[in-house]
């Protein structure tokens, strides 16, 4: 399998997992945050935090699985 197809497949799986996490965040985490912090009135604030966390998660997984850079000699 070519490297491009492997990368495409990895990002497809990561996107699928991010979608599942977004659904869980929408159903479970966001109501808990809104209940704990009643002063947050804008749903967009909570959505922004959720997007930030999901982006950092995807970036961390990508960084973990990517190759280490070669040393320049």
Beta strands, then each sheet from edge to edge (+ up, - down):
end
